[in-house]
Amino acid sequence: MSAVSSAPAENLDPVEVEIREETDVAPEYSLVARLGAEVFGTFTLVLLGVGLALFAAVNGVAGNGVIVPLGFGIAVLGAASAVGHISGGHFNPAVSLGGAIAGRISWADLVPYWVAQLVGGAAASAILFFLIPSSLPSLIGQNPDATARTFFSGTSNGFGEHSPLATISGGQVEFSLVQALLVEVVATAVFVGVILGVTDKRSRISYAPAAIGLTLGVLIALAAPITNGSLNPARATATAIFSDGWALQQLWLFWVAPLLGAAIAGLVYLLATPSPAAVQAWPETEPAEGSESVSATEREVEAAAEQESDVDAIDALLARQNRAAAVPGTTGATEEVVVTERNETAEFEPTDPTDPAAPTTQNHDEPGTPRS
């Protein structure tokens, strides 16, 4: 869930720019490493969020509608900051589905991600369940027949007679199945949409986990009176395992609704967000990999062509100079050669004797002709 920093390079120190260029190269993590990160993140989310809700009456925050949602948000913030760069920081099957639809992760990784998230959530719930003292449920609930499962059921997600409002009002007011379904779908769609937006490479958000964690906290606070705020099938399953039977019976809604909301968010984001057809379409994107080497090669070819043309010009000049040097004379050698050629041509060119303009010539070899 980490965002790509988009601070202008011209405002940074050259050393910082070089370091950023080196660290911006995302390493390739194995599937085992990514699944381990998802186990850790989901474990942290359930341990902190559900743990605060479980012991709210003991630690004095019972009745405070902000502490538990804030705990979930802070848990996501911390876990995403720690391992988000490894797996993407989903910690939620709905987020993984939205990411697969939007093209953020491979479809082949979807089911392994879900399994890892369920394992992490169930492990955290198991620890919390075994931390409950045997006498605490009867003491808190003022009911001698209360059990650890009954006590743990207060953290599970439910609707109808098992919604938190119905419990508080003694069954006088409750939220129906349709209302619970609607709030879980809408809240999860908003949550997944925020995640896809702030983690986009073109986003200007410099610290995405904070935005994601705060959004989750507010949305859980909204849904808490209605369904106890799931938005996460792994979280709902983790608490239902150690709760009374009704939690498992109603668990289907807390899979269907979040996955439906995530699918809506992924499709809307995929259709509404344009993808650049070329790097040049986005002015502030970095040049494509290998473009610098291509430019360097083109420059080398141009330099070689210029050098070759210079060599050809020098060779032509030397050839002319050699031809000029082959003719006797020091100055105007070329003109003398041309004039000499013309004179020789005129000397041996036959002339018409009847032509008055023709030059007269004397045969110095005839007998009786005086020599000068």
Buried (B, 14 or more C-beta within 10 A) or exposed (E): BBBBEBEEEEEEEEEEBEEEEEEEEEEEBEBEBBBBBBBBBBBBBBBBBBBBBBBBBEEEBEEEEEBBBBBBBBBBBBBBBBBBBBBBBBBBBBBBBBBBBBEBBEEEBBEBBBBBBBBBBBBBBBEBBEEBEEEBBBBBBEEEEBBBBBBBBBBBBBBBEBBBBBBEEEEEEBBEEEBBBBBBBBBBBBBBBBBBBBBBEBBEBEEBBBBBBBBBBBBBBBBBBBBBBBBBBBBBBBBBBBBBEBBEEBBEBBBBBBBBBBBBBBEBBBEEEEEEEEEEEBEEBEEEEEEEEEEEEEEEEEEEEEEEEEEEEEEEEEEEEEEBEEBEEEEEBEEBBEEEEEEEEEEEEEEEEEEEEEEEEEEEEEEEEEEE
